[in-house]
């Protein structure tokens, strides 16, 4: 990849005009919201693998390295997509797209953060953690952003493995990466990602089409796109309930998650019904409702894993 317009040897300072503005821009660049979500996914893996009793030192190392790896991957994603981001209403205010931060800083900050995360895990004597941190970054940046997202509707299907790697980094941090509960949670993240992003893509179909991203709702007839979104949502709910089979969770986890899964199923069925009515505006509204519900559902899964494992 050429860098003819950007001199790596002497980059200018970021263009944010105030400390508050710079911090806000950095939060967007490093995708702070996604970092928090992936950290909680990693904590879920750690709680399951340690039967709710992870060592404080392991959790501290996971927090530091997980934040660096996830944030660095997000910055590299925005660096690579900065030109396409200017074409989409949803992303055109990102700091690399607007020029608020120079692209070279996104590259340096992203690559440096991922490298530091892997290096710290190795220095701490946990090569398995280093492996899953690196694997998650490789999947998200190399496989998803560079290879799949511009080329195939399978982008978020395979790219969902980045979330699975976050879960396994958590179980690796406590020395039990192949714990059955952690593997189930990793499978849930894998099925959750497509349904989550496809429901968003149903809302922003025109945006993705303008940027030439072949998201499922862009390249496939709308009804089929809705159905495939709901199929993945159904798998997510099933795995979420299956997690109750883990001895550390049980009924404390199962009862509230049964209600949460029923709520997710209700919003999913509503999307199918609204689509059948032919009202595209109402369909977009319900797709956004389902997108938010999927966020809440995953947050509840991770919260209940933590609570049930601790009790």
Secondary structure, DSSP 8 states (H G I E B T S, - for coil): ---TTS-STT------SSHHHHHHHHHHHTTHHHHHHHHHHHHHHHHHHTTT---HHHHHHHHHHHHHHHHHHHHHHHHHTHHHHTT-TTTTTSHHHHTSS-HHHHHHHHHHHHHHHHHHHHHTT-HHHHHHHHHHHIIIIIIIIIIITTT-TTHHHHHTHHHHHHHHHHHHHTT-TT-HHHHHHHHHHHHHHHHHHHHHHHHSHHHHHHTT---HHHHS-HHHHHHHHHHHHHHHHHHHHHGGGSTTTHHHHHHHHHHHHHHHHHHHHHHHHHHHHT-HHHHHHHHHHHHHHHHHHHHHHHHHHHHHHH-
